Amino acid sequence: MLNSMKIAAQFIEALPKDSWSPETTENREGYIHPVSVEGALEKTTIRFIIRDFETAKLQIHENRLENILKEVIAIHIGASYEFTAYEQYRNMMDIIKDCSFIMKYAEEAMQRAGIDALPHIIRGGTDGSRLSFMGMPCPNIFTGEMAIHSKHEYVSVQDMQRAVDTLVHLAQIWEEKA
């Protein structure tokens, strides 16, 4: 008898411990991130996020992940797997670079709201990425949150108001320049 949950646990355990994950990478390093495991004796599904700043590297990460899975499956005679990748996230700069004025509009809106724009690279932005690749170039702008994606994440009412002010100014700038 094969227990798919035990095999899935072995697979997750086989992933690198000191690299290739959000908690062990920074800046422009790509990573894989298991986000859910659902299973029973005969079938277990593991979902991952695979991210990189360079779109071409996404396939490399997928291949590496599947190769680790193949190594674990090979130990268990009779076990099988299905590996499916869905595009979720690509670097929005692949799109935005061709219409950089939208970044200038966002910076101007922040200035009008009394905020010093400090452009920097972030390791996220799923919504902006999806919108950009659907034909609506969409850079990330601040929303006021702190300790993002942690159990301590929060936003103050004052910061939320400044984010709203920025969006109002951004809409005005688009209207002015139309």
KASUL-V757867 format. One record per pair of residues at least 4 apart in sequence whose ideal C-beta (glycine too) atoms are under 8 Angstrom apart, sorted by sequence separation. I is the first residue (numbers start at 1). J is the second residue. D is the distance in Angstrom with one decimal. If there is no record, write none. Layout:
i j d
I J D
I J D
This chain:
i j d
3 7 6.9
4 8 6.1
5 9 6.4
6 10 6.6
7 11 6.5
8 12 6.6
9 13 6.1
10 14 6.3
11 15 7.6
16 20 4.7
20 24 7.0
21 25 6.6
25 29 3.7
39 43 6.6
40 44 7.2
53 57 7.9
54 58 8.0
56 60 7.5
57 61 6.3
58 62 6.4
59 63 6.3
60 64 6.3
61 65 6.2
62 66 6.3
63 67 6.2
64 68 6.7
65 69 6.6
66 70 6.3
67 71 6.6
68 72 6.7
69 73 6.1
70 74 6.2
71 75 7.5
72 76 7.5
90 94 6.1
92 96 5.5
93 97 5.5
95 99 7.6
96 100 6.8
100 104 6.8
101 105 6.3
102 106 6.6
103 107 6.4
104 108 6.2
105 109 6.3
106 110 6.6
107 111 6.5
108 112 6.4
109 113 6.4
111 115 7.0
125 129 5.4
126 130 6.2
127 131 6.2
128 132 6.1
129 133 6.4
130 134 6.1
132 136 6.8
149 153 6.5
155 159 5.5
156 160 6.9
157 161 6.4
158 162 6.7
159 163 6.5
160 164 6.5
161 165 6.3
162 166 6.4
163 167 6.7
164 168 6.5
165 169 6.4
166 170 6.1
167 171 6.5
168 172 6.6
169 173 6.3
170 174 6.6
171 175 6.4
172 176 6.2
173 177 6.1
174 178 6.3
2 7 6.7
15 20 7.1
16 21 7.3
19 24 5.4
20 25 6.8
25 30 7.3
39 44 3.0
52 57 4.1
110 115 4.2
111 116 7.8
131 136 4.6
132 137 5.2
147 152 4.2
148 153 5.9
155 160 5.4
15 21 7.3
18 24 5.7
19 25 6.8
25 31 4.8
38 44 6.9
39 45 6.7
52 58 5.5
73 79 5.1
96 102 6.6
110 116 7.5
111 117 6.5
131 137 7.8
132 138 5.1
146 152 8.0
147 153 4.9
17 24 7.8
24 31 7.8
37 44 6.6
38 45 5.0
51 58 7.8
73 80 7.1
96 103 6.7
110 117 4.4
131 138 4.0
146 153 7.0
147 154 6.6
16 24 7.8
37 45 7.4
50 58 5.9
73 81 5.3
145 153 5.9
146 154 5.7
22 31 5.3
36 45 7.8
37 46 5.2
52 61 6.3
145 154 6.9
146 155 6.8
20 30 7.8
21 31 5.4
36 46 7.2
37 47 7.9
107 117 4.2
128 138 4.4
145 155 4.5
20 31 5.6
21 32 6.8
22 33 5.3
36 47 4.5
50 61 4.8
70 81 7.8
106 117 7.4
127 138 7.4
128 139 6.2
144 155 4.6
20 32 6.0
21 33 6.2
34 46 5.9
35 47 5.3
50 62 6.1
69 81 5.8
107 119 7.1
128 140 4.8
143 155 7.0
144 156 6.9
34 47 7.2
35 48 6.6
146 159 7.9
34 48 5.3
35 49 5.7
69 83 6.4
145 159 7.7
33 48 6.2
50 65 7.0
125 140 4.4
144 159 3.0
32 48 5.3
33 49 4.4
103 119 7.2
124 140 7.7
144 160 5.2
15 32 7.3
32 49 7.1
33 50 7.8
48 65 6.7
66 83 4.9
143 160 7.7
32 50 5.1
33 51 7.4
65 83 8.0
122 140 6.0
144 162 6.4
15 34 7.6
31 50 7.9
32 51 7.8
144 163 4.6
30 50 7.7
31 51 5.8
143 163 4.9
30 51 6.0
31 52 7.7
142 163 6.3
12 34 6.0
30 52 3.1
141 163 7.9
30 53 7.0
62 85 5.0
30 54 7.4
124 148 7.6
142 166 7.4
12 37 7.5
28 53 4.7
124 149 7.7
141 166 6.5
30 57 5.3
115 142 7.5
30 58 7.7
8 37 6.2
32 61 5.8
141 170 7.7
31 61 8.0
8 39 6.0
30 61 5.8
110 141 7.1
58 90 7.3
109 141 7.7
110 142 7.5
32 65 5.7
92 125 6.1
106 139 5.9
5 39 4.5
12 46 7.0
4 39 5.7
5 40 7.3
11 46 7.0
50 85 7.2
55 90 5.0
102 137 5.5
106 141 4.9
4 40 7.2
5 41 7.1
8 44 4.0
55 91 6.3
89 125 7.9
92 128 5.1
96 132 6.4
102 138 7.9
103 139 5.5
4 41 6.4
7 44 7.2
54 91 7.1
89 126 5.4
92 129 4.6
95 132 4.2
102 139 6.1
3 41 5.8
4 42 5.8
8 46 5.7
50 88 8.0
51 89 5.7
53 91 5.1
88 126 6.8
91 129 7.1
94 132 7.8
95 133 6.4
99 137 5.1
4 43 5.4
5 44 5.2
49 88 6.8
52 91 7.7
55 94 6.1
90 129 5.9
94 133 8.0
98 137 7.9
4 44 4.1
49 89 7.3
53 93 8.0
89 129 5.0
92 132 4.1
20 61 8.0
89 130 7.6
92 133 7.6
96 137 5.2
88 130 7.8
95 137 5.2
96 138 7.9
90 133 6.0
96 139 5.6
92 137 7.5
92 138 6.7
92 139 6.6
115 162 6.0
92 140 7.6
114 162 7.4
113 162 5.7
114 165 7.8
115 166 6.6
113 165 4.1
15 68 6.5
113 166 4.5
14 68 5.3
112 166 8.0
110 166 5.3
113 169 5.5
11 68 6.9
14 71 6.9
109 166 5.0
112 169 4.2
11 69 5.6
14 72 5.5
109 167 7.4
110 169 7.8
106 166 7.9
109 169 3.9
112 172 8.0
11 72 4.6
108 169 7.5
109 170 3.8
112 173 7.8
10 72 5.1
109 172 7.9
106 170 6.3
109 173 5.6
7 72 6.5
10 75 7.6
105 170 6.3
108 173 5.7
7 73 7.2
53 121 7.6
105 173 4.9
7 76 5.6
105 174 6.6
7 79 5.8
51 123 7.2
105 177 7.3
2 76 5.7
4 79 7.7
2 78 6.0
2 79 5.3
28 121 6.7
27 121 7.2
27 123 7.9
26 123 7.9
22 123 7.4
